[in-house]
Amino acid sequence: MRLQGLRVLVAEDNPNNQQVARELLEGEGAQVRIVDDGQQAVDAVAAAAHATPFDVVLMDLQMPVLDGYAATRRIRKDMGLRDLPIVAMTANAMAADRQACLAVGMNDH
C-alpha cells in the first residue's frame, strides 16, 4: 500500500521506534512528523489544524509529559477533533489495553 502524500504525526518517545516508524512510513511515501511526548502531539495537531491538518496520528501510550491517553482526550474533547484518526502504537496488546484506547477516543489499537 502506498501512502503517497499522507500526512502522519507520530507521537513516540523512543528514538529507535521513531526511526523505524519514519523509515517505514516515508518509504511508502508518507510525510512524517515526529514528536517526543503527548503534549507535543497536542500542540502539533493544534498548529496543523490552522494550516494543513494531519491525516492520521500514531500515538504511543506511555510517554513523558502527557501520555497517549491524555493527549487523545485533549485532541478529542478540548479541540473537538472527532474525525481525526488516532491509532495506538504500543506493545500493550491485552484486550483491556485496546478497550482503554477506544474509551478515550482512539480509532484503533
N, CA, C and O atoms as a GROMACS GRO file, in nm:
protein
  436
    1MET      N    1   0.085  -0.118   0.000
    1MET     CA    2   0.000   0.000   0.000
    1MET      C    3   0.089   0.123   0.000
    1MET      O    4   0.181   0.135   0.082
    2ARG      N    5   0.064   0.213  -0.089
    2ARG     CA    6   0.138   0.340  -0.094
    2ARG      C    7   0.065   0.443  -0.010
    2ARG      O    8  -0.058   0.452  -0.013
    3LEU      N    9   0.141   0.519   0.062
    3LEU     CA   10   0.085   0.624   0.148
    3LEU      C   11   0.123   0.762   0.093
    3LEU      O   12   0.136   0.858   0.168
    4GLN      N   13   0.139   0.770  -0.037
    4GLN     CA   14   0.186   0.891  -0.103
    4GLN      C   15   0.113   1.015  -0.055
    4GLN      O   16  -0.009   1.027  -0.071
    5GLY      N   17   0.188   1.108   0.003
    5GLY     CA   18   0.133   1.236   0.044
    5GLY      C   19   0.055   1.235   0.175
    5GLY      O   20   0.014   1.340   0.222
    6LEU      N   21   0.034   1.119   0.235
    6LEU     CA   22  -0.039   1.112   0.362
    6LEU      C   23   0.043   1.182   0.470
    6LEU      O   24   0.161   1.154   0.487
    7ARG      N   25  -0.021   1.274   0.541
    7ARG     CA   26   0.047   1.348   0.649
    7ARG      C   27   0.025   1.274   0.780
    7ARG      O   28  -0.087   1.264   0.829
    8VAL      N   29   0.135   1.222   0.837
    8VAL     CA   30   0.129   1.138   0.955
    8VAL      C   31   0.205   1.204   1.069
    8VAL      O   32   0.321   1.244   1.054
    9LEU      N   33   0.139   1.214   1.184
    9LEU     CA   34   0.205   1.257   1.306
    9LEU      C   35   0.234   1.133   1.389
    9LEU      O   36   0.142   1.056   1.418
   10VAL      N   37   0.359   1.113   1.426
   10VAL     CA   38   0.398   1.001   1.511
   10VAL      C   39   0.439   1.057   1.647
   10VAL      O   40   0.536   1.132   1.658
   11ALA      N   41   0.364   1.020   1.750
   11ALA     CA   42   0.395   1.061   1.888
   11ALA      C   43   0.460   0.942   1.956
   11ALA      O   44   0.393   0.844   1.990
   12GLU      N   45   0.589   0.951   1.976
   12GLU     CA   46   0.668   0.837   2.027
   12GLU      C   47   0.794   0.892   2.094
   12GLU      O   48   0.864   0.974   2.036
   13ASP      N   49   0.823   0.847   2.216
   13ASP     CA   50   0.938   0.900   2.288
   13ASP      C   51   1.066   0.818   2.268
   13ASP      O   52   1.174   0.865   2.304
   14ASN      N   53   1.057   0.698   2.214
   14ASN     CA   54   1.174   0.614   2.197
   14ASN      C   55   1.241   0.642   2.062
   14ASN      O   56   1.178   0.625   1.957
   15PRO      N   57   1.368   0.685   2.062
   15PRO     CA   58   1.435   0.720   1.936
   15PRO      C   59   1.443   0.604   1.836
   15PRO      O   60   1.433   0.627   1.715
   16ASN      N   61   1.460   0.482   1.885
   16ASN     CA   62   1.465   0.368   1.792
   16ASN      C   63   1.330   0.347   1.724
   16ASN      O   64   1.324   0.323   1.604
   17ASN      N   65   1.222   0.356   1.802
   17ASN     CA   66   1.088   0.342   1.744
   17ASN      C   67   1.058   0.456   1.648
   17ASN      O   68   0.992   0.436   1.546
   18GLN      N   69   1.105   0.575   1.682
   18GLN     CA   70   1.086   0.690   1.593
   18GLN      C   71   1.152   0.664   1.458
   18GLN      O   72   1.093   0.689   1.353
   19GLN      N   73   1.275   0.612   1.462
   19GLN     CA   74   1.348   0.586   1.338
   19GLN      C   75   1.279   0.480   1.254
   19GLN      O   76   1.266   0.496   1.132
   20VAL      N   77   1.235   0.373   1.317
   20VAL     CA   78   1.167   0.266   1.244
   20VAL      C   79   1.038   0.319   1.180
   20VAL      O   80   1.011   0.294   1.062
   21ALA      N   81   0.959   0.392   1.259
   21ALA     CA   82   0.834   0.447   1.206
   21ALA      C   83   0.861   0.540   1.088
   21ALA      O   84   0.794   0.532   0.985
   22ARG      N   85   0.958   0.629   1.104
   22ARG     CA   86   0.990   0.723   0.996
   22ARG      C   87   1.031   0.648   0.869
   22ARG      O   88   0.981   0.678   0.760
   23GLU      N   89   1.122   0.552   0.884
   23GLU     CA   90   1.171   0.480   0.766
   23GLU      C   91   1.059   0.403   0.696
   23GLU      O   92   1.050   0.404   0.573
   24LEU      N   93   0.976   0.335   0.773
   24LEU     CA   94   0.866   0.259   0.712
   24LEU      C   95   0.765   0.349   0.644
   24LEU      O   96   0.726   0.323   0.530
   25LEU      N   97   0.724   0.455   0.712
   25LEU     CA   98   0.620   0.543   0.657
   25LEU      C   99   0.671   0.625   0.540
   25LEU      O  100   0.603   0.637   0.438
   26GLU      N  101   0.790   0.683   0.553
   26GLU     CA  102   0.845   0.761   0.442
   26GLU      C  103   0.877   0.672   0.323
   26GLU      O  104   0.867   0.715   0.208
   27GLY      N  105   0.915   0.548   0.350
   27GLY     CA  106   0.942   0.452   0.243
   27GLY      C  107   0.818   0.423   0.160
   27GLY      O  108   0.829   0.380   0.044
   28GLU      N  109   0.702   0.445   0.218
   28GLU     CA  110   0.575   0.426   0.146
   28GLU      C  111   0.518   0.557   0.094
   28GLU      O  112   0.408   0.559   0.038
   29GLY      N  113   0.593   0.667   0.110
   29GLY     CA  114   0.552   0.794   0.053
   29GLY      C  115   0.483   0.891   0.147
   29GLY      O  116   0.438   0.997   0.104
   30ALA      N  117   0.472   0.857   0.276
   30ALA     CA  118   0.406   0.946   0.371
   30ALA      C  119   0.497   1.063   0.409
   30ALA      O  120   0.619   1.053   0.404
   31GLN      N  121   0.434   1.172   0.447
   31GLN     CA  122   0.505   1.287   0.506
   31GLN      C  123   0.493   1.271   0.657
   31GLN      O  124   0.383   1.271   0.711
   32VAL      N  125   0.606   1.257   0.725
   32VAL     CA  126   0.607   1.220   0.866
   32VAL      C  127   0.660   1.333   0.952
   32VAL      O  128   0.762   1.395   0.922
   33ARG      N  129   0.589   1.358   1.060
   33ARG     CA  130   0.637   1.449   1.166
   33ARG      C  131   0.643   1.368   1.294
   33ARG      O  132   0.548   1.296   1.328
   34ILE      N  133   0.754   1.378   1.365
   34ILE     CA  134   0.773   1.301   1.489
   34ILE      C  135   0.777   1.399   1.606
   34ILE      O  136   0.843   1.503   1.600
   35VAL      N  137   0.706   1.363   1.713
   35VAL     CA  138   0.713   1.439   1.838
   35VAL      C  139   0.746   1.341   1.951
   35VAL      O  140   0.721   1.220   1.940
   36ASP      N  141   0.802   1.395   2.060
   36ASP     CA  142   0.855   1.312   2.168
   36ASP      C  143   0.760   1.285   2.284
   36ASP      O  144   0.789   1.200   2.368
   37ASP      N  145   0.650   1.356   2.290
   37ASP     CA  146   0.557   1.333   2.402
   37ASP      C  147   0.416   1.377   2.364
   37ASP      O  148   0.394   1.439   2.260
   38GLY      N  149   0.322   1.344   2.452
   38GLY     CA  150   0.182   1.373   2.424
   38GLY      C  151   0.149   1.521   2.414
   38GLY      O  152   0.064   1.561   2.334
   39GLN      N  153   0.216   1.604   2.495
   39GLN     CA  154   0.190   1.747   2.487
   39GLN      C  155   0.234   1.803   2.353
   39GLN      O  156   0.166   1.886   2.293
   40GLN      N  157   0.350   1.757   2.306
   40GLN     CA  158   0.396   1.800   2.174
   40GLN      C  159   0.300   1.753   2.065
   40GLN      O  160   0.280   1.823   1.966
   41ALA      N  161   0.239   1.636   2.083
   41ALA     CA  162   0.141   1.587   1.986
   41ALA      C  163   0.019   1.678   1.983
   41ALA      O  164  -0.028   1.716   1.875
   42VAL      N  165  -0.031   1.714   2.100
   42VAL     CA  166  -0.147   1.805   2.107
   42VAL      C  167  -0.113   1.938   2.041
   42VAL      O  168  -0.192   1.992   1.964
   43ASP      N  169   0.004   1.991   2.071
   43ASP     CA  170   0.047   2.119   2.014
   43ASP      C  171   0.061   2.110   1.862
   43ASP      O  172   0.022   2.202   1.790
   44ALA      N  173   0.117   1.999   1.813
   44ALA     CA  174   0.136   1.981   1.669
   44ALA      C  175   0.002   1.970   1.596
   44ALA      O  176  -0.016   2.028   1.489
   45VAL      N  177  -0.092   1.897   1.656
   45VAL     CA  178  -0.226   1.884   1.595
   45VAL      C  179  -0.294   2.019   1.592
   45VAL      O  180  -0.357   2.055   1.492
   46ALA      N  181  -0.283   2.095   1.700
   46ALA     CA  182  -0.346   2.228   1.706
   46ALA      C  183  -0.286   2.320   1.601
   46ALA      O  184  -0.360   2.391   1.531
   47ALA      N  185  -0.155   2.321   1.588
   47ALA     CA  186  -0.089   2.408   1.491
   47ALA      C  187  -0.125   2.368   1.347
   47ALA      O  188  -0.148   2.453   1.262
   48ALA      N  189  -0.130   2.239   1.322
   48ALA     CA  190  -0.159   2.191   1.186
   48ALA      C  191  -0.304   2.216   1.148
   48ALA      O  192  -0.335   2.230   1.030
   49ALA      N  193  -0.393   2.220   1.246
   49ALA     CA  194  -0.535   2.241   1.217
   49ALA      C  195  -0.559   2.376   1.150
   49ALA      O  196  -0.658   2.393   1.078
   50HIS      N  197  -0.469   2.472   1.171
   50HIS     CA  198  -0.482   2.606   1.112
   50HIS      C  199  -0.410   2.617   0.978
   50HIS      O  200  -0.420   2.719   0.910
   51ALA      N  201  -0.338   2.512   0.940
   51ALA     CA  202  -0.263   2.514   0.815
   51ALA      C  203  -0.304   2.391   0.733
   51ALA      O  204  -0.409   2.390   0.668
   52THR      N  205  -0.220   2.289   0.736
   52THR     CA  206  -0.250   2.164   0.667
   52THR      C  207  -0.261   2.055   0.772
   52THR      O  208  -0.160   2.011   0.826
   53PRO      N  209  -0.383   2.010   0.801
   53PRO     CA  210  -0.401   1.912   0.909
   53PRO      C  211  -0.338   1.776   0.878
   53PRO      O  212  -0.315   1.741   0.763
   54PHE      N  213  -0.310   1.703   0.985
   54PHE     CA  214  -0.261   1.566   0.970
   54PHE      C  215  -0.375   1.477   0.923
   54PHE      O  216  -0.492   1.502   0.952
   55ASP      N  217  -0.339   1.372   0.850
   55ASP     CA  218  -0.438   1.274   0.805
   55ASP      C  219  -0.459   1.166   0.909
   55ASP      O  220  -0.566   1.106   0.917
   56VAL      N  221  -0.356   1.140   0.990
   56VAL     CA  222  -0.363   1.037   1.092
   56VAL      C  223  -0.257   1.064   1.199
   56VAL      O  224  -0.152   1.121   1.170
   57VAL      N  225  -0.286   1.022   1.321
   57VAL     CA  226  -0.191   1.030   1.431
   57VAL      C  227  -0.165   0.888   1.480
   57VAL      O  228  -0.258   0.814   1.511
   58LEU      N  229  -0.037   0.851   1.488
   58LEU     CA  230   0.004   0.725   1.550
   58LEU      C  231   0.053   0.761   1.690
   58LEU      O  232   0.153   0.832   1.704
   59MET      N  233  -0.015   0.712   1.792
   59MET     CA  234   0.005   0.759   1.929
   59MET      C  235   0.057   0.648   2.020
   59MET      O  236  -0.009   0.547   2.043
   60ASP      N  237   0.178   0.670   2.072
   60ASP     CA  238   0.230   0.581   2.176
   60ASP      C  239   0.146   0.605   2.301
   60ASP      O  240   0.089   0.713   2.317
   61LEU      N  241   0.138   0.508   2.388
   61LEU     CA  242   0.057   0.523   2.509
   61LEU      C  243   0.138   0.575   2.627
   61LEU      O  244   0.089   0.657   2.705
   62GLN      N  245   0.260   0.529   2.641
   62GLN     CA  246   0.342   0.566   2.756
   62GLN      C  247   0.452   0.661   2.713
   62GLN      O  248   0.555   0.620   2.658
   63MET      N  249   0.428   0.790   2.739
   63MET     CA  250   0.525   0.894   2.704
   63MET      C  251   0.537   0.991   2.820
   63MET      O  252   0.447   0.999   2.904
   64PRO      N  253   0.647   1.065   2.826
   64PRO     CA  254   0.661   1.166   2.931
   64PRO      C  255   0.570   1.286   2.904
   64PRO      O  256   0.512   1.299   2.796
   65VAL      N  257   0.560   1.371   3.002
   65VAL     CA  258   0.483   1.496   2.999
   65VAL      C  259   0.333   1.470   2.994
   65VAL      O  260   0.260   1.508   3.085
   66LEU      N  261   0.287   1.406   2.888
   66LEU     CA  262   0.146   1.374   2.870
   66LEU      C  263   0.140   1.240   2.797
   66LEU      O  264   0.196   1.227   2.689
   67ASP      N  265   0.072   1.142   2.856
   67ASP     CA  266   0.068   1.011   2.790
   67ASP      C  267  -0.031   1.012   2.674
   67ASP      O  268  -0.103   1.110   2.654
   68GLY      N  269  -0.032   0.903   2.598
   68GLY     CA  270  -0.117   0.895   2.479
   68GLY      C  271  -0.265   0.902   2.508
   68GLY      O  272  -0.342   0.956   2.428
   69TYR      N  273  -0.306   0.849   2.623
   69TYR     CA  274  -0.447   0.856   2.661
   69TYR      C  275  -0.490   1.001   2.684
   69TYR      O  276  -0.591   1.046   2.630
   70ALA      N  277  -0.412   1.073   2.764
   70ALA     CA  278  -0.446   1.213   2.795
   70ALA      C  279  -0.437   1.301   2.670
   70ALA      O  280  -0.519   1.391   2.651
   71ALA      N  281  -0.338   1.274   2.586
   71ALA     CA  282  -0.325   1.352   2.463
   71ALA      C  283  -0.446   1.331   2.373
   71ALA      O  284  -0.499   1.426   2.315
   72THR      N  285  -0.490   1.207   2.362
   72THR     CA  286  -0.608   1.177   2.280
   72THR      C  287  -0.731   1.245   2.336
   72THR      O  288  -0.811   1.302   2.261
   73ARG      N  289  -0.748   1.240   2.468
   73ARG     CA  290  -0.863   1.309   2.531
   73ARG      C  291  -0.863   1.457   2.496
   73ARG      O  292  -0.968   1.513   2.464
   74ARG      N  293  -0.747   1.520   2.501
   74ARG     CA  294  -0.739   1.664   2.470
   74ARG      C  295  -0.772   1.691   2.324
   74ARG      O  296  -0.843   1.786   2.292
   75ILE      N  297  -0.720   1.608   2.237
   75ILE     CA  298  -0.748   1.626   2.093
   75ILE      C  299  -0.898   1.608   2.066
   75ILE      O  300  -0.957   1.684   1.990
   76ARG      N  301  -0.957   1.509   2.128
   76ARG     CA  302  -1.100   1.480   2.104
   76ARG      C  303  -1.191   1.581   2.173
   76ARG      O  304  -1.279   1.639   2.110
   77LYS      N  305  -1.172   1.601   2.302
   77LYS     CA  306  -1.266   1.682   2.379
   77LYS      C  307  -1.234   1.830   2.376
   77LYS      O  308  -1.320   1.912   2.345
   78ASP      N  309  -1.110   1.867   2.408
   78ASP     CA  310  -1.075   2.008   2.416
   78ASP      C  311  -1.070   2.074   2.279
   78ASP      O  312  -1.111   2.189   2.263
   79MET      N  313  -1.019   2.000   2.179
   79MET     CA  314  -1.005   2.057   2.046
   79MET      C  315  -1.122   2.022   1.955
   79MET      O  316  -1.139   2.082   1.849
   80GLY      N  317  -1.203   1.925   1.996
   80GLY     CA  318  -1.320   1.887   1.917
   80GLY      C  319  -1.290   1.815   1.787
   80GLY      O  320  -1.375   1.811   1.698
   81LEU      N  321  -1.171   1.759   1.775
   81LEU     CA  322  -1.133   1.690   1.651
   81LEU      C  323  -1.173   1.543   1.660
   81LEU      O  324  -1.090   1.457   1.690
   82ARG      N  325  -1.297   1.517   1.633
   82ARG     CA  326  -1.350   1.381   1.646
   82ARG      C  327  -1.327   1.296   1.521
   82ARG      O  328  -1.333   1.173   1.529
   83ASP      N  329  -1.299   1.359   1.407
   83ASP     CA  330  -1.282   1.284   1.283
   83ASP      C  331  -1.137   1.251   1.251
   83ASP      O  332  -1.110   1.173   1.159
   84LEU      N  333  -1.042   1.309   1.325
   84LEU     CA  334  -0.901   1.280   1.301
   84LEU      C  335  -0.870   1.138   1.347
   84LEU      O  336  -0.886   1.108   1.466
   85PRO      N  337  -0.826   1.049   1.258
   85PRO     CA  338  -0.793   0.913   1.300
   85PRO      C  339  -0.672   0.913   1.394
   85PRO      O  340  -0.566   0.968   1.362
   86ILE      N  341  -0.689   0.851   1.510
   86ILE     CA  342  -0.580   0.834   1.607
   86ILE      C  343  -0.570   0.685   1.634
   86ILE      O  344  -0.666   0.620   1.676
   87VAL      N  345  -0.450   0.631   1.610
   87VAL     CA  346  -0.427   0.488   1.625
   87VAL      C  347  -0.319   0.467   1.730
   87VAL      O  348  -0.211   0.526   1.722
   88ALA      N  349  -0.347   0.382   1.828
   88ALA     CA  350  -0.247   0.350   1.930
   88ALA      C  351  -0.133   0.271   1.866
   88ALA      O  352  -0.155   0.178   1.790
   89MET      N  353  -0.012   0.312   1.899
   89MET     CA  354   0.109   0.243   1.854
   89MET      C  355   0.181   0.200   1.981
   89MET      O  356   0.253   0.278   2.042
   90THR      N  357   0.161   0.074   2.019
   90THR     CA  358   0.208   0.031   2.150
   90THR      C  359   0.234  -0.119   2.153
   90THR      O  360   0.183  -0.194   2.070
   91ALA      N  361   0.315  -0.160   2.248
   91ALA     CA  362   0.338  -0.302   2.272
   91ALA      C  363   0.233  -0.360   2.367
   91ALA      O  364   0.228  -0.481   2.388
   92ASN      N  365   0.150  -0.274   2.426
   92ASN     CA  366   0.044  -0.319   2.517
   92ASN      C  367  -0.065  -0.386   2.434
   92ASN      O  368  -0.146  -0.317   2.371
   93ALA      N  369  -0.069  -0.518   2.436
   93ALA     CA  370  -0.156  -0.591   2.344
   93ALA      C  371  -0.272  -0.665   2.411
   93ALA      O  372  -0.336  -0.747   2.346
   94MET      N  373  -0.298  -0.638   2.535
   94MET     CA  374  -0.407  -0.704   2.605
   94MET      C  375  -0.541  -0.643   2.562
   94MET      O  376  -0.547  -0.528   2.518
   95ALA      N  377  -0.648  -0.720   2.575
   95ALA     CA  378  -0.781  -0.672   2.539
   95ALA      C  379  -0.818  -0.548   2.620
   95ALA      O  380  -0.882  -0.457   2.568
   96ALA      N  381  -0.777  -0.543   2.746
   96ALA     CA  382  -0.806  -0.426   2.831
   96ALA      C  383  -0.734  -0.301   2.779
   96ALA      O  384  -0.788  -0.191   2.789
   97ASP      N  385  -0.615  -0.319   2.724
   97ASP     CA  386  -0.542  -0.205   2.666
   97ASP      C  387  -0.617  -0.150   2.545
   97ASP      O  388  -0.631  -0.029   2.529
   98ARG      N  389  -0.666  -0.240   2.462
   98ARG     CA  390  -0.745  -0.198   2.345
   98ARG      C  391  -0.869  -0.123   2.388
   98ARG      O  392  -0.901  -0.018   2.333
   99GLN      N  393  -0.940  -0.176   2.486
   99GLN     CA  394  -1.062  -0.111   2.536
   99GLN      C  395  -1.032   0.027   2.592
   99GLN      O  396  -1.109   0.121   2.570
  100ALA      N  397  -0.921   0.040   2.665
  100ALA     CA  398  -0.883   0.170   2.721
  100ALA      C  399  -0.855   0.271   2.610
  100ALA      O  400  -0.891   0.388   2.621
  101CYS      N  401  -0.792   0.226   2.503
  101CYS     CA  402  -0.764   0.314   2.389
  101CYS      C  403  -0.893   0.360   2.323
  101CYS      O  404  -0.910   0.479   2.293
  102LEU      N  405  -0.983   0.268   2.299
  102LEU     CA  406  -1.110   0.302   2.235
  102LEU      C  407  -1.193   0.392   2.326
  102LEU      O  408  -1.265   0.480   2.277
  103ALA      N  409  -1.185   0.372   2.457
  103ALA     CA  410  -1.264   0.451   2.552
  103ALA      C  411  -1.226   0.599   2.553
  103ALA      O  412  -1.310   0.684   2.580
  104VAL      N  413  -1.098   0.630   2.524
  104VAL     CA  414  -1.057   0.771   2.521
  104VAL      C  415  -1.074   0.834   2.384
  104VAL      O  416  -1.049   0.953   2.367
  105GLY      N  417  -1.117   0.754   2.285
  105GLY     CA  418  -1.146   0.810   2.153
  105GLY      C  419  -1.051   0.771   2.043
  105GLY      O  420  -1.059   0.825   1.933
  106MET      N  421  -0.960   0.677   2.071
  106MET     CA  422  -0.874   0.631   1.961
  106MET      C  423  -0.958   0.546   1.866
  106MET      O  424  -1.056   0.483   1.907
  107ASN      N  425  -0.918   0.545   1.740
  107ASN     CA  426  -0.991   0.470   1.640
  107ASN      C  427  -0.951   0.324   1.633
  107ASN      O  428  -1.031   0.238   1.594
  108ASP      N  429  -0.827   0.296   1.671
  108ASP     CA  430  -0.781   0.157   1.665
  108ASP      C  431  -0.660   0.142   1.755
  108ASP      O  432  -0.607   0.239   1.809
  109HIS      N  433  -0.619   0.018   1.770
  109HIS     CA  434  -0.511  -0.017   1.862
  109HIS      C  435  -0.419  -0.113   1.793
  109HIS      O  436  -0.320  -0.157   1.852
   0.00000   0.00000   0.00000
